[in-house]
């Protein structure tokens, strides 16, 4: 065995890396190699005077015997019996942290488990959700309270919203009555979309009334004035300049709208928004182009309900 030059741990002679700190062991000198023994200084033999008759002759000292050399061959160590390295498959003794050949970590320390932690962003998102829910709840409370306190207006707002977002369908009356009509141009022509004829009144302040078989939500009307939608025939007769539209519901409640009419050919839309309508009267006021030999002409009147 020998010692690691970095951490001092005991390692085998044939290990390339320390099993404790992973230091490469091949750069340093072999710690077990010993420096060659210094040569013993030559023994100085003192000179002696010539022996006299009373002195014995000198004896040459014996040659010193050299010490027996000790064996420096490394002792064979038992092959390590442990798990193989995952990189080079070299067996390693149990308890090593690094491979003795390639310094690959043998038992990497498990990563500490990360405990879930709510970040500031997550807390802010949750706070925004709660705030939005509170705002929606407050808005619903305001709508409910407003609907209770302002019942007529709330009902009108809901119906108006439905009128603007729902589809409409044309509805025809079952009966038509007029205050006056010109021969050849009866009041029934005002609702006839096929023959292209018109209703003619002898003068201003004429009215026409329409009856329906069942109540409905009157969303809008289309009013087309003049004898025809063709520009070359439009000013051949007089045209009304305004209309008083009165919608009567099944309970006798009547609502009147005054509408100014533009003097040009083609339909003009009038938004009404009246519920449970059973009868509609249109009274025309004012005329333009009324001269001798002419009469007031209304080409077509159409009604639309919420589908």
PAZAPA-4460 file (N, C-alpha, C; in steps of 0.05 Angstrom, whole numbers, plus 32768, in hexadecimal, padded with zeros to 4 digits):
% residues 307
    n_x    n_y    n_z   ca_x   ca_y   ca_z    c_x    c_y    c_z   seq   type   mol
   8011   7FE8   8000   8000   8000   8000   8012   8019   8000     1      X     A
   8007   802F   7FF7   8014   8048   7FF7   8000   805E   7FFE     2      X     A
   8009   8077   8002   7FF8   808D   800A   7FF3   80A0   7FF3     3      X     A
   7FDB   80AB   7FF2   7FD4   80BF   7FDE   7FE3   80D9   7FE5     4      X     A
   7FEF   80E5   7FD0   7FFE   80FE   7FD5   7FED   8116   7FDB     5      X     A
   7FD2   8113   7FD7   7FC0   812A   7FDB   7FB1   8128   7FF6     6      X     A
   7FA4   8111   7FFA   7F94   810E   8012   7F9F   80FB   8026     7      X     A
   7FB5   80EC   801F   7FC2   80D9   8031   7FB4   80BF   8035     8      X     A
   7F9F   80B9   8025   7F91   80A0   8027   7FA3   8089   801D     9      X     A
   7FA0   8071   8028   7FAF   805A   8020   7FA3   804F   8006    10      X     A
   7FB5   804B   7FF2   7FAD   8041   7FD8   7FBF   802A   7FD0    11      X     A
   7FB6   8019   7FBE   7FC6   8002   7FB5   7FDC   800D   7FA2    12      X     A
   7FF1   7FFD   7F9E   8008   8006   7F8E   8000   8009   7F71    13      X     A
   7FED   7FF8   7F67   7FE7   7FF9   7F4B   7FCF   800B   7F45    14      X     A
   7FC5   801B   7F59   7FAF   802E   7F54   7FB9   8046   7F46    15      X     A
   7FAA   804F   7F32   7FB1   8068   7F23   7FA5   8081   7F30    16      X     A
   7F8E   807D   7F3D   7F80   8094   7F4A   7F79   808D   7F66    17      X     A
   7F79   80A2   7F77   7F72   809F   7F93   7F54   8099   7F95    18      X     A
   7F4D   8086   7FA6   7F31   807E   7FA9   7F21   8091   7FBA    19      X     A
   7F2E   80A4   7FC8   7F21   80B6   7FDB   7F1D   80D2   7FCE    20      X     A
   7F32   80DC   7FC1   7F30   80F7   7FB6   7F32   80F7   7F97    21      X     A
   7F39   80E0   7F8A   7F3B   80DF   7F6D   7F54   80EB   7F61    22      X     A
   7F69   80F0   7F71   7F82   80FB   7F67   7F91   80E7   7F57    23      X     A
   7F9C   80F0   7F40   7FAC   80DE   7F30   7FC7   80D9   7F3E    24      X     A
   7FCE   80BF   7F40   7FE6   80B7   7F50   7FFF   80B3   7F40    25      X     A
   7FFE   80B7   7F26   8015   80B0   7F15   8029   80C7   7F12    26      X     A
   8021   80E0   7F1B   8034   80F6   7F17   804B   80F6   7F2B    27      X     A
   8047   80EF   7F44   805B   80F0   7F59   806E   80D8   7F58    28      X     A
   8083   80D9   7F67   8097   80C3   7F69   808C   80AE   7F7B    29      X     A
   8095   8096   7F78   808C   8080   7F89   8095   8084   7FA5    30      X     A
   8081   8087   7FB7   8089   808D   7FD2   8099   8077   7FE0    31      X     A
   8097   805E   7FD5   80A4   8048   7FE3   80C1   8044   7FD9    32      X     A
   80C7   8052   7FC2   80E3   8050   7FB9   80F5   805F   7FCB    33      X     A
   8109   8051   7FD3   811D   805D   7FE7   8135   8066   7FD8    34      X     A
   8141   807A   7FE2   815A   8084   7FD6   8170   8070   7FDA    35      X     A
   8182   806E   7FC7   8198   805A   7FCA   81A9   8061   7FE2    36      X     A
   81B1   804B   7FF0   81C1   804F   8008   81DC   805C   8002    37      X     A
   81E2   806F   8013   81FC   807C   800F   8213   806A   8015    38      X     A
   8227   806C   8004   823E   805B   8008   824C   8062   8022    39      X     A
   8253   804D   802F   8261   8051   8049   827D   805C   8044    40      X     A
   8284   8070   8053   829E   807C   804F   82B4   8067   8053    41      X     A
   82C8   806A   8042   82DF   8057   8044   82EC   8059   805F    42      X     A
   82F1   8042   806A   82FD   8041   8085   831B   8047   8083    43      X     A
   8322   805B   8091   833E   8064   8091   834E   8053   80A4    44      X     A
   8362   8048   8099   8373   8037   80AA   838A   8048   80B4    45      X     A
   838B   804B   80CD   83A0   805C   80D8   83BB   804F   80D3    46      X     A
   83CE   8060   80CE   83EA   8056   80CC   83F6   8052   80E7    47      X     A
   8404   803E   80E9   8411   8037   8103   842F   8036   80FF    48      X     A
   843C   803C   8112   845A   803B   8110   8463   801E   810D    49      X     A
   8479   801C   8103   8485   8002   8100   8486   7FF4   811B    50      X     A
   847F   7FDB   811B   847F   7FCD   8135   849B   7FC9   813F    51      X     A
   849B   7FCD   8157   84B5   7FC8   8165   84B8   7FAB   816D    52      X     A
   84CD   7FA7   8179   84D1   7F8B   8183   84BE   7F83   8198    53      X     A
   84B4   7F97   81A8   84A2   7F8F   81BE   8485   7F91   81B5    54      X     A
   847F   7F9A   819D   8463   7F9D   8194   845C   7F89   817F    55      X     A
   8442   7F7F   817F   843A   7F6C   816B   8436   7F79   8150    56      X     A
   8438   7F6A   813B   8434   7F76   8120   8416   7F7C   811C    57      X     A
   8410   7F91   810D   83F4   7F98   8108   83E6   7F83   80F7    58      X     A
   83CC   7F81   80FC   83BB   7F6E   80EE   83A7   7F7E   80DC    59      X     A
   83A5   7F77   80C3   8392   7F85   80B1   8375   7F7E   80B8    60      X     A
   8365   7F92   80BB   8349   7F8C   80C3   833A   7F7E   80AD    61      X     A
   8326   7F6F   80B5   8316   7F5F   80A2   8304   7F72   8092    62      X     A
   82FE   7F69   807A   82EC   7F78   8068   82CF   7F77   8073    63      X     A
   82C1   7F8F   8076   82A5   7F8E   8081   8292   7F80   806E    64      X     A
   827F   7F72   807A   826A   7F63   806B   8253   7F76   8064    65      X     A
   824C   7F77   804A   8235   7F89   8042   821B   7F7E   804C    66      X     A
   8208   7F90   8054   81EE   7F86   805E   81DE   7F78   8047    67      X     A
   81CE   7F65   804E   81BE   7F56   803A   81A8   7F69   8030    68      X     A
   81A6   7F6C   8015   8191   7F7E   800A   8175   7F73   800F    69      X     A
   8163   7F86   8016   8147   7F7F   801A   8138   7F80   8000    70      X     A
   8124   7F6F   7FFC   8114   7F6E   7FE4   8101   7F86   7FE3    71      X     A
   8103   7F94   7FCC   80F1   7FAB   7FC8   80DA   7FA5   7FB5    72      X     A
   80D6   7F8C   7FAD   80C0   7F85   7F9B   80A6   7F89   7FA8    73      X     A
   8093   7F96   7F9B   8078   7F9B   7FA8   806A   7F81   7FAD    74      X     A
   805E   7F7F   7FC5   804F   7F67   7FCC   8035   7F67   7FBC    75      X     A
   802F   7F50   7FB2   8016   7F4D   7FA3   7FFE   7F51   7FB5    76      X     A
   7FED   7F62   7FAC   7FD4   7F67   7FBA   7FBD   7F58   7FAD    77      X     A
   7FAA   7F50   7FBD   7F93   7F42   7FB2   7F83   7F54   7FA0    78      X     A
   7F79   7F48   7F8B   7F68   7F57   7F78   7F4F   7F61   7F86    79      X     A
   7F49   7F7B   7F82   7F31   7F85   7F90   7F18   7F78   7F87    80      X     A
   7F07   7F72   7F9A   7EED   7F65   7F95   7ED7   7F79   7F9B    81      X     A
   7ECF   7F88   7F87   7EBB   7F9D   7F8B   7EAC   7FA2   7F71    82      X     A
   7E9B   7FB6   7F71   7E8B   7FBC   7F59   7E9D   7FC7   7F43    83      X     A
   7E98   7FC0   7F2A   7EA9   7FCB   7F14   7EA2   7FE8   7F0F    84      X     A
   7EB6   7FF5   7F03   7EB2   8011   7EFC   7E9E   8014   7EE5    85      X     A
   7E8A   8026   7EE6   7E77   8029   7ED0   7E83   8033   7EB6    86      X     A
   7E9C   803E   7EB8   7EA9   8049   7EA0   7EBC   8035   7E93    87      X     A
   7ECF   802A   7EA3   7EE4   8018   7E98   7EE1   7FFB   7EA2    88      X     A
   7ECE   7FF4   7EB3   7EC9   7FD9   7EBD   7EDF   7FCE   7ECE    89      X     A
   7EF1   7FDF   7ED9   7F06   7FD6   7EEB   7EFA   7FD0   7F06    90      X     A
   7EFF   7FB8   7F12   7EF5   7FB3   7F2D   7F02   7FC5   7F42    91      X     A
   7EF3   7FCE   7F55   7EFD   7FE1   7F6A   7EF5   7FD6   7F85    92      X     A
   7F06   7FDA   7F99   7EFF   7FD1   7FB4   7EE6   7FE0   7FBE    93      X     A
   7ED7   7FD3   7FCF   7EBF   7FE1   7FDA   7EC8   7FF9   7FEA    94      X     A
   7EB7   800D   7FE8   7EBC   8026   7FF8   7ECA   803B   7FE8    95      X     A
   7ED4   8035   7FD0   7EE2   804A   7FC0   7ECD   805D   7FB4    96      X     A
   7ED5   8076   7FB1   7EC4   808A   7FA5   7ECB   808F   7F88    97      X     A
   7EE5   8089   7F80   7EEE   808D   7F65   7EFB   8074   7F5B    98      X     A
   7EFA   806F   7F41   7F06   8058   7F35   7F24   8059   7F37    99      X     A
   7F31   8042   7F3C   7F4E   8041   7F3E   7F5C   8043   7F24   100      X     A
   7F4E   8042   7F0D   7F5B   8044   7EF3   7F54   805E   7EE5   101      X     A
   7F3A   8066   7EE5   7F32   807E   7ED5   7F26   8095   7EE6   102      X     A
   7F25   8091   7F00   7F1B   80A6   7F13   7EFE   80AC   7F0E   103      X     A
   7EEE   809B   7F01   7ED1   809F   7EFE   7EC4   809C   7F19   104      X     A
   7EB2   80AF   7F21   7EA4   80AB   7F3A   7E94   8091   7F3A   105      X     A
   7E98   8082   7F50   7E8B   8067   7F52   7E70   8068   7F5E   106      X     A
   7E6C   807A   7F71   7E52   807C   7F7F   7E4B   8099   7F81   107      X     A
   7E41   80A5   7F6B   7E3A   80C2   7F6C   7E25   80C8   7F81   108      X     A
   7E2A   80DD   7F8F   7E17   80E5   7FA5   7DFC   80EC   7F99   109      X     A
   7DE7   80E2   7FA4   7DCC   80E9   7F99   7DC6   8106   7F9C   110      X     A
   7DB9   8111   7F88   7DB2   812D   7F89   7D9C   8132   7F9D   111      X     A
   7D9F   8147   7FAC   7D8B   814D   7FC1   7D70   8153   7FB4   112      X     A
   7D5B   8148   7FC0   7D40   814C   7FB5   7D38   8169   7FB7   113      X     A
   7D2E   8173   7FA1   7D25   818F   7FA1   7D08   8190   7FAB   114      X     A
   7D05   819D   7FC0   7CEA   81A0   7FCB   7CDB   81B5   7FBB   115      X     A
   7CC3   81AF   7FB3   7CB4   81C3   7FA3   7CAF   81DC   7FB3   116      X     A
   7CB4   81F2   7FA6   7CB0   820C   7FB3   7CA0   821F   7FA2   117      X     A
   7C8D   822B   7FAD   7C7C   823D   7F9E   7C8B   8257   7F99   118      X     A
   7C8F   825D   7F80   7C9E   8275   7F79   7C8C   828E   7F7B   119      X     A
   7C99   82A5   7F79   7C8A   82BE   7F7B   7C77   82C1   7F64   120      X     A
   7C80   82B7   7F4C   7C6E   82B9   7F34   7C55   82A9   7F38   121      X     A
   7C58   8290   7F43   7C41   827F   7F48   7C2E   828C   7F5B   122      X     A
   7C39   8298   7F70   7C27   82A6   7F84   7C19   82BE   7F77   123      X     A
   7C27   82CC   7F65   7C1B   82E3   7F58   7C04   82D9   7F45   124      X     A
   7C09   82C3   7F37   7BF4   82B9   7F25   7BDB   82B1   7F35   125      X     A
   7BDF   82A3   7F4B   7BC8   829B   7F5C   7BBA   82B4   7F66   126      X     A
   7BC9   82C9   7F6D   7BBC   82E1   7F77   7BAC   82EF   7F61   127      X     A
   7BB6   82EE   7F48   7BA7   82FA   7F32   7B8E   82EB   7F2D   128      X     A
   7B8F   82D0   7F2F   7B76   82C0   7F2A   7B61   82C7   7F3F   129      X     A
   7B6A   82C9   7F58   7B56   82D0   7F6D   7B4A   82EC   7F68   130      X     A
   7B5C   82FE   7F5F   7B52   831A   7F5A   7B3E   831A   7F43   131      X     A
   7B44   830B   7F2E   7B31   830A   7F17   7B16   82FE   7F20   132      X     A
   7B17   82E9   7F30   7AFE   82DD   7F39   7AEE   82F0   7F4A   133      X     A
   7AFC   82FF   7F5A   7AED   8313   7F6B   7AE1   8329   7F59   134      X     A
   7AEF   8331   7F44   7AE4   8346   7F32   7ACC   833B   7F23   135      X     A
   7ACD   8322   7F1A   7AB6   8316   7F0C   7A9F   8314   7F1F   136      X     A
   7AA4   830B   7F37   7A8E   8308   7F4B   7A81   8323   7F51   137      X     A
   7A92   8338   7F54   7A87   8352   7F59   7A76   835C   7F41   138      X     A
   7A80   8357   7F29   7A71   835F   7F11   7A56   8351   7F10   139      X     A
   7A55   8337   7F16   7A3B   8329   7F16   7A29   8334   7F2C   140      X     A
   7A33   833B   7F43   7A23   8346   7F58   7A17   8361   7F4F   141      X     A
   7A28   8371   7F41   7A1E   838B   7F38   7A08   8387   7F23   142      X     A
   7A0B   8374   7F11   79F7   836F   7EFD   79DD   8366   7F0A   143      X     A
   79DF   8354   7F1E   79C7   834A   7F2B   79B9   8360   7F3B   144      X     A
   79C8   836F   7F4A   79BC   8385   7F59   79B1   839A   7F47   145      X     A
   79C0   83A0   7F31   79B5   83B4   7F1E   799C   83AB   7F11   146      X     A
   799B   8391   7F0A   7983   8386   7EFE   796B   8388   7F10   147      X     A
   7970   8384   7F2B   7959   8385   7F3E   7951   83A2   7F42   148      X     A
   7964   83B4   7F46   795D   83CF   7F4C   7953   83DE   7F33   149      X     A
   795F   83D8   7F1C   7957   83E6   7F04   794A   83D2   7EF1   150      X     A
   7934   83C6   7EF9   7928   83B0   7EEA   7921   83B8   7ECE   151      X     A
   7913   83CE   7EC9   790B   83D4   7EAD   7924   83D8   7E9B   152      X     A
   7937   83E8   7EA5   794F   83EE   7E96   795F   83D4   7E91   153      X     A
   7961   83C4   7EA6   7970   83AB   7EA3   7964   8398   7E8F   154      X     A
   7949   8397   7E8F   793C   8386   7E7B   7940   8391   7E5F   155      X     A
   793F   83AB   7E5C   7944   83B7   7E42   7960   83B2   7E38   156      X     A
   7974   83B3   7E4A   7990   83AF   7E43   7994   8392   7E3A   157      X     A
   7987   837F   7E48   798A   8363   7E40   797D   835E   7E25   158      X     A
   7965   8369   7E21   7957   8365   7E07   7967   8372   7DF0   159      X     A
   7971   8389   7DF5   7981   8397   7DE0   799A   8387   7DD9   160      X     A
   79A7   837B   7DED   79BE   836B   7DE8   79B7   8353   7DD7   161      X     A
   79A0   8346   7DDD   7997   832F   7DCE   7990   8337   7DB1   162      X     A
   7984   834F   7DAE   797D   8358   7D93   7995   835B   7D82   163      X     A
   79AB   8365   7D8E   79C3   836B   7D7E   79D4   8352   7D79   164      X     A
   79D0   833D   7D89   79E1   8325   7D86   79D2   830E   7D7A   165      X     A
   79B7   8310   7D76   79A8   82FA   7D6B   79A1   82FE   7D4E   166      X     A
   799B   82E8   7D41   7992   82EA   7D25   7975   82F4   7D24   167      X     A
   796E   8300   7D0D   7952   8309   7D0A   7946   82FB   7CF2   168      X     A
   792B   82FB   7CF2   791C   82EE   7CDC   7905   8301   7CD4   169      X     A
   78FF   8301   7CBB   78E9   8312   7CB1   78CE   8306   7CB9   170      X     A
   78BC   8317   7CC1   78A1   830E   7CC9   788C   8320   7CBA   171      X     A
   7878   8313   7CAF   7864   8322   7CA0   784A   8325   7CB0   172      X     A
   783C   833B   7CAD   7822   833F   7CBB   780C   832F   7CAE   173      X     A
   77F6   832B   7CBD   77DF   831D   7CB2   77CA   8330   7CA8   174      X     A
   77CC   8349   7CAF   77B8   835D   7CA5   77C5   8378   7CA2   175      X     A
   77BA   8388   7C8F   77C5   83A3   7C89   77AE   83B6   7C85   176      X     A
   77B0   83CD   7C93   779B   83E2   7C91   77A8   83FD   7C8D   177      X     A
   779D   840E   7C7C   77A9   8428   7C77   7793   843E   7C79   178      X     A
   779C   8456   7C80   7789   846C   7C83   777F   8475   7C67   179      X     A
   778F   8471   7C52   7787   8479   7C37   779A   846B   7C24   180      X     A
   7790   8469   7C0B   77A1   845C   7BF7   7799   8467   7BDB   181      X     A
   77AB   8467   7BCA   77A6   8470   7BAE   779D   8459   7B9E   182      X     A
   7789   845D   7B8C   7780   8446   7B7C   7797   8439   7B6C   183      X     A
   7798   841F   7B6D   77AE   8410   7B60   77C6   840C   7B71   184      X     A
   77C7   8419   7B89   77DE   8416   7B9B   77D3   8411   7BB7   185      X     A
   77C8   83FA   7BBC   77BC   83F4   7BD7   77D2   83F1   7BEC   186      X     A
   77C8   83F1   7C06   77DA   83EE   7C1C   77E8   83D4   7C1D   187      X     A
   77DC   83BF   7C12   77E8   83A4   7C12   7802   83A3   7C03   188      X     A
   7806   83B6   7BF0   781F   83B7   7BE1   7837   83BE   7BF2   189      X     A
   7832   83CA   7C0A   7848   83D2   7C1B   7857   83BA   7C28   190      X     A
   784A   83A3   7C28   7857   838B   7C33   785C   8376   7C1E   191      X     A
   7857   837C   7C05   785A   8369   7BEF   7876   836C   7BE3   192      X     A
   7887   8358   7BE8   78A3   835A   7BDF   78A7   834E   7BC3   193      X     A
   7890   8345   7BB6   7893   8337   7B9D   788D   8349   7B85   194      X     A
   7875   8356   7B86   786C   8363   7B6D   787A   837E   7B68   195      X     A
   7887   8389   7B7D   7896   83A3   7B78   7884   83BB   7B77   196      X     A
   786B   83B9   7B80   7858   83D0   7B80   785B   83DE   7B9B   197      X     A
   784F   83F5   7B9E   7852   8405   7BB6   7836   840E   7BC0   198      X     A
   7836   8416   7BD9   781D   8422   7BE5   781E   8440   7BE0   199      X     A
   7808   844A   7BD6   7806   8467   7BD0   77F1   8474   7BE1   200      X     A
   77F8   848B   7BEE   77E5   849B   7BFE   77E2   84B6   7BF1   201      X     A
   77C9   84C1   7BF1   77C4   84DA   7BE3   77D3   84F2   7BEE   202      X     A
   77DB   84F1   7C08   77E8   8509   7C13   77F7   8501   7C2D   203      X     A
   7803   8514   7C3A   7811   850F   7C53   77FE   8506   7C6A   204      X     A
   780A   84FE   7C80   77FC   84F6   7C98   77EB   84DD   7C93   205      X     A
   77F3   84CD   7C81   77E5   84B3   7C7D   77F3   849E   7C8E   206      X     A
   77E4   848B   7C97   77EF   8475   7CA8   77E7   845A   7C9D   207      X     A
   77F7   8446   7CA4   77F2   842A   7C9C   77F7   8419   7CB5   208      X     A
   77E6   8405   7CB9   77E6   83F5   7CD2   77E8   83D7   7CCA   209      X     A
   77F8   83C8   7CDA   77FD   83AC   7CD5   77F6   839B   7CEE   210      X     A
   77E8   8385   7CEA   77E1   8373   7D00   77EF   8358   7CFD   211      X     A
   77F7   834C   7D14   7806   8333   7D14   77F6   831E   7D23   212      X     A
   77F9   8305   7D1B   77E9   82F0   7D28   77F3   82E8   7D44   213      X     A
   780C   82ED   7D4B   7817   82E7   7D65   782B   82FC   7D6D   214      X     A
   782E   8301   7D87   7841   8315   7D90   785E   830C   7D8A   215      X     A
   786F   831F   7D86   788B   8319   7D80   789D   8331   7D89   216      X     A
   78B7   832C   7D89   78CA   8341   7D90   78D2   834F   7D76   217      X     A
   78C8   8368   7D73   78CD   8378   7D5B   78E9   8384   7D5E   218      X     A
   78FC   837A   7D4F   7918   8383   7D51   791C   839C   7D40   219      X     A
   7913   839A   7D27   7919   83B0   7D14   7905   83B0   7CFD   220      X     A
   7905   83C5   7CED   78F5   83C8   7CD5   7906   83D2   7CBE   221      X     A
   78FE   83CC   7CA6   790A   83D8   7C8E   78F4   83E7   7C7F   222      X     A
   78F9   8401   7C7B   78E5   8412   7C6E   78F2   841C   7C54   223      X     A
   78E4   8417   7C3E   78ED   8420   7C23   78D9   8433   7C18   224      X     A
   78E0   844D   7C15   78CD   8461   7C0C   78D1   8465   7BEE   225      X     A
   78BD   8473   7BE2   78BE   8478   7BC5   78AF   8462   7BB6   226      X     A
   78AA   8467   7B9C   789C   8454   7B8C   78AD   843C   7B83   227      X     A
   78C8   843F   7B84   78D9   842A   7B7B   78F5   842E   7B86   228      X     A
   7905   8418   7B87   7920   841A   7B90   7933   8422   7B79   229      X     A
   7928   8424   7B61   7938   842D   7B4A   793B   844C   7B4B   230      X     A
   7953   8455   7B47   7958   8472   7B4A   7949   8482   7B35   231      X     A
   7945   8478   7B1D   7937   8487   7B09   7919   848A   7B0E   232      X     A
   790E   8478   7B1F   78F1   8479   7B25   78EC   8484   7B41   233      X     A
   7901   8489   7B51   78FD   848F   7B6D   78EE   84A9   7B71   234      X     A
   78F4   84BE   7B62   78E8   84D8   7B66   78D0   84DE   7B54   235      X     A
   78C5   84C8   7B49   78AC   84CC   7B39   7894   84D1   7B4A   236      X     A
   7895   84CA   7B64   787F   84CF   7B77   788B   84DB   7B91   237      X     A
   787A   84E6   7BA2   7883   84F2   7BBB   788B   84DD   7BCF   238      X     A
   789C   84E5   7BE2   78A5   84D2   7BF7   78A2   84DF   7C13   239      X     A
   789C   84CE   7C27   789A   84D9   7C42   78B6   84E0   7C4D   240      X     A
   78B7   84F3   7C60   78D1   84FB   7C6C   78D4   84F0   7C89   241      X     A
   78BF   84E8   7C96   78C2   84DD   7CB1   78AB   84C9   7CB6   242      X     A
   78AF   84B9   7CCB   789B   84A4   7CD1   7898   84A2   7CEF   243      X     A
   7880   84A0   7CF9   787A   849A   7D15   7871   847D   7D17   244      X     A
   7882   846C   7D23   787D   844F   7D24   7874   8449   7D41   245      X     A
   785B   843E   7D43   7850   8436   7D5D   784C   8418   7D5E   246      X     A
   7859   840B   7D71   7857   83EE   7D75   7846   83E9   7D8E   247      X     A
   7830   83D9   7D8A   781E   83D4   7DA0   7821   83B6   7DA8   248      X     A
   7824   83B1   7DC2   7827   8396   7DCC   780C   8389   7DD2   249      X     A
   780C   8370   7DDA   77F3   8362   7DE0   77E4   836D   7DF7   250      X     A
   77F1   837A   7E0A   77E4   8386   7E21   77DC   83A3   7E1C   251      X     A
   77DE   83AD   7E04   77D5   83C8   7DFD   77EA   83DD   7E01   252      X     A
   7802   83D6   7E0A   7817   83E9   7E0E   7823   83F0   7DF2   253      X     A
   7826   840B   7DEE   782F   8415   7DD4   7849   8425   7DD7   254      X     A
   785B   8420   7DC4   7874   842F   7DC3   7877   843C   7DA8   255      X     A
   787E   8456   7DA7   7880   8465   7D8E   789C   846F   7D8A   256      X     A
   78A6   846B   7D71   78C0   8475   7D69   78BD   8488   7D51   257      X     A
   78CA   849F   7D52   78C9   84B1   7D3C   78E4   84AF   7D2C   258      X     A
   78E1   84AA   7D13   78F8   84A4   7D02   78F9   84B8   7CEA   259      X     A
   7910   84C4   7CE6   7914   84D4   7CCE   791D   84C3   7CB7   260      X     A
   7911   84C7   7CA0   7917   84B6   7C89   7928   84C6   7C75   261      X     A
   793D   84B8   7C6B   794E   84C4   7C56   7941   84C1   7C3B   262      X     A
   7943   84D6   7C2B   7936   84D6   7C11   7949   84CA   7BFC   263      X     A
   794A   84AF   7BFC   7959   84A1   7BE8   794D   8485   7BE4   264      X     A
   7951   8479   7BCD   7945   845F   7BC8   7953   8449   7BD9   265      X     A
   7945   8434   7BDF   7950   841E   7BEE   7945   841D   7C0A   266      X     A
   7948   8406   7C18   793D   8403   7C33   794D   8412   7C48   267      X     A
   793F   841B   7C5C   794B   8429   7C73   7943   8419   7C8D   268      X     A
   7957   8412   7C9D   7952   8402   7CB4   794B   8413   7CCC   269      X     A
   7936   840A   7CDB   792D   8417   7CF3   792E   8402   7D09   270      X     A
   7940   8407   7D1E   7942   83F5   7D35   792D   83FC   7D49   271      X     A
   791E   83E8   7D53   7908   83EE   7D66   790C   83E0   7D80   272      X     A
   790D   83C5   7D81   7911   83B7   7D9A   78F9   83B8   7DAD   273      X     A
   78E2   83AE   7DA3   78CA   83AF   7DB4   78C0   8392   7DB6   274      X     A
   78B9   838A   7DCE   78B0   836E   7DD3   7892   836C   7DD2   275      X     A
   7888   8353   7DCC   786C   834C   7DCC   785B   835E   7DBA   276      X     A
   7866   8363   7DA3   7858   8375   7D90   7842   8365   7D82   277      X     A
   782A   8372   7D81   7813   8367   7D73   780A   8378   7D5C   278      X     A
   780F   8392   7D5C   7806   83A4   7D47   781A   83BA   7D44   279      X     A
   781E   83C3   7D2B   7831   83D9   7D25   7823   83EC   7D12   280      X     A
   7824   8406   7D1A   7819   841B   7D08   7830   842E   7D00   281      X     A
   7831   8434   7CE6   7845   8447   7CDB   7836   845E   7CCF   282      X     A
   783A   8476   7CDC   782E   848F   7CD2   7843   84A0   7CC6   283      X     A
   7841   84A7   7CAD   7855   84B7   7C9F   784E   84D4   7CA1   284      X     A
   7863   84E4   7CA7   7860   8501   7CAA   7873   850F   7C97   285      X     A
   7869   8525   7C8C   787A   8534   7C79   787E   8526   7C5F   286      X     A
   7881   8536   7C4A   7886   852A   7C2F   789A   853B   7C20   287      X     A
   78A6   852F   7C0D   78B7   853D   7BFA   78B1   8535   7BDE   288      X     A
   78B1   8548   7BCC   78AA   8543   7BB0   788D   8540   7BAA   289      X     A
   787C   854A   7BBD   785F   8548   7BB9   7855   8560   7BA8   290      X     A
   784F   855C   7B90   7845   8570   7B7E   782B   8567   7B72   291      X     A
   7820   8578   7B62   7806   8571   7B56   7808   8558   7B44   292      X     A
   77F6   8546   7B48   77F6   852D   7B39   7807   8517   7B45   293      X     A
   7814   851C   7B5C   7824   8507   7B69   7818   8500   7B84   294      X     A
   781F   84E9   7B8E   7816   84E0   7BA9   782E   84D5   7BB8   295      X     A
   782A   84CF   7BD2   783F   84C5   7BE3   7841   84A7   7BDF   296      X     A
   785A   849D   7BDA   785E   8481   7BD4   7871   8474   7BE9   297      X     A
   7869   845C   7BF2   787A   844B   7C04   787C   8430   7BF6   298      X     A
   7895   8429   7BF0   7899   8410   7BE0   7896   83F7   7BF1   299      X     A
   78A2   83F6   7C09   78A2   83DD   7C19   78A8   83E2   7C36   300      X     A
   789A   83D2   7C47   789F   83D3   7C64   78A3   83B6   7C6D   301      X     A
   78B9   83B0   7C7A   78BF   8395   7C84   78C4   8394   7CA1   302      X     A
   78BD   837E   7CAE   78C0   837B   7CCB   78D2   8363   7CD1   303      X     A
   78E2   8366   7CE7   78F5   8351   7CEE   78F3   834B   7D0C   304      X     A
   78F1   8332   7D12   78F0   8329   7D2E   790A   831A   7D35   305      X     A
   790D   8317   7D50   7925   8308   7D59   7921   82EA   7D54   306      X     A
   7935   82DE   7D48   7932   82C2   7D40   7937   82AF   7D58   307      X     A
***
